[in-house]
Amino acid sequence: MEKIEVGYMDCLKETFTTMGRSGLLLVSVSQQEKPNVMTIGWGTVGIVWAKPMFIVLVRPSRFTYGLIEETGDFTVNVPPLEISEKVSFCGTVSGREHDKFVEQKLTTIPAKKVKSPLIEECLIHYECKVVHKNDVLPPELASDIPPAFYPQGDYHRVFYGEIMRVCAARDIKRHE
Ligand SMILES: Cc1cc2nc3c(=O)[nH]c(=O)nc-3n(C[C@H](O)[C@H](O)[C@H](O)COP(=O)(O)O)c2cc1C
């Protein structure tokens, strides 16, 4: 699929629609360069410290958490509807026990600005470098956030990923 470089605001509608529908695919990589992919349903894009930012929330229990801590970057990939079953799989099994790229026949392609690779089968790719992180603090959560989000106390870490590069399928609008 041919991809072209775009601005970070050019595909937000497609990105958020997919995030709310199937989820997005977050890729991180170990220091030995073995990639892992997990599904994310929470996150946002905005401007912080005058930089474009993709902010994601990852629970400490995820294998991905340690990888992002190790290498300090990640990519967010927007899947087409047709691979929703693969997205669901990547959100239910862990890279500790599974090579999700091999099992789901997903193809990595190198990113240009970060070590974590991109997923060829996806439509939009955000390359992100971690510039800050903080943890969700239980006492600071509003009372209307259901405790059911945290039955095991697995409070998210919030990673601020500076968006270094975005590319998208040339015919992205066809997939809406
Ligand atoms: C639709 C969907 C959205 C998800 N969103 C998140 C998320 O935003 N943050 C998170 O920590 N886990 C989220 N998960 C759960 C992880 O994707 C799941 O635990 C995954 O197996 C972790 O993989 P890993 O251990 O290889 O990192 C989501 C799962 C699904 C199915």
The ligand as a Tripos MOL2 file, in Angstrom:
@<TRIPOS>MOLECULE
LIG
   31    33     1     0     0
SMALL
NO_CHARGES

@<TRIPOS>ATOM
      1 C1        -10.3110   -2.5060   22.1130 C.3       1 LIG1
      2 C2         -9.2120   -2.6020   23.1410 C.ar      1 LIG1
      3 C3         -8.6440   -1.4520   23.6480 C.ar      1 LIG1
      4 C4         -7.6180   -1.5140   24.6120 C.ar      1 LIG1
      5 N1         -7.0740   -0.3690   25.0920 N.ar      1 LIG1
      6 C5         -6.0510   -0.4170   25.9770 C.ar      1 LIG1
      7 C6         -5.4200    0.7990   26.4250 C.ar      1 LIG1
      8 O1         -5.7280    1.9220   25.9730 O.2       1 LIG1
      9 N2         -4.4470    0.6810   27.3740 N.ar      1 LIG1
     10 C7         -4.0460   -0.5440   27.8840 C.ar      1 LIG1
     11 O2         -3.1590   -0.5820   28.7480 O.2       1 LIG1
     12 N3         -4.6140   -1.6980   27.4450 N.ar      1 LIG1
     13 C8         -5.5880   -1.6660   26.4980 C.ar      1 LIG1
     14 N4         -6.1450   -2.8270   26.0250 N.ar      1 LIG1
     15 C9         -5.6440   -4.1240   26.5040 C.3       1 LIG1
     16 C10        -4.3260   -4.5550   25.8350 C.3       1 LIG1
     17 O3         -4.3770   -4.3670   24.4320 O.3       1 LIG1
     18 C11        -4.0850   -6.0640   26.1440 C.3       1 LIG1
     19 O4         -3.9660   -6.2530   27.5250 O.3       1 LIG1
     20 C12        -2.8880   -6.6300   25.3980 C.3       1 LIG1
     21 O5         -2.9770   -8.0310   25.4520 O.3       1 LIG1
     22 C13        -1.5500   -6.1680   25.9630 C.3       1 LIG1
     23 O6         -0.5350   -6.7410   25.1830 O.3       1 LIG1
     24 P1          0.9860   -6.8430   25.6540 P.3       1 LIG1
     25 O7          1.0000   -7.5750   26.9920 O.co2     1 LIG1
     26 O8          1.6330   -7.6230   24.5570 O.co2     1 LIG1
     27 O9          1.5010   -5.4550   25.7910 O.co2     1 LIG1
     28 C14        -7.1670   -2.7880   25.0730 C.ar      1 LIG1
     29 C15        -7.7360   -3.9590   24.5550 C.ar      1 LIG1
     30 C16        -8.7400   -3.8800   23.5950 C.ar      1 LIG1
     31 C17        -9.3300   -5.1520   23.0210 C.3       1 LIG1
@<TRIPOS>BOND
     1     1     2 1
     2     2     3 ar
     3     2    30 ar
     4     3     4 ar
     5     4     5 ar
     6     4    28 ar
     7     5     6 ar
     8     6     7 ar
     9     6    13 1
    10     7     8 2
    11     7     9 ar
    12     9    10 ar
    13    10    11 2
    14    10    12 ar
    15    12    13 ar
    16    13    14 ar
    17    14    15 1
    18    14    28 ar
    19    15    16 1
    20    16    17 1
    21    16    18 1
    22    18    19 1
    23    18    20 1
    24    20    21 1
    25    20    22 1
    26    22    23 1
    27    23    24 1
    28    24    25 2
    29    24    26 1
    30    24    27 1
    31    28    29 ar
    32    29    30 ar
    33    30    31 1
@<TRIPOS>SUBSTRUCTURE
     1 LIG1         1 GROUP 0 **** ****
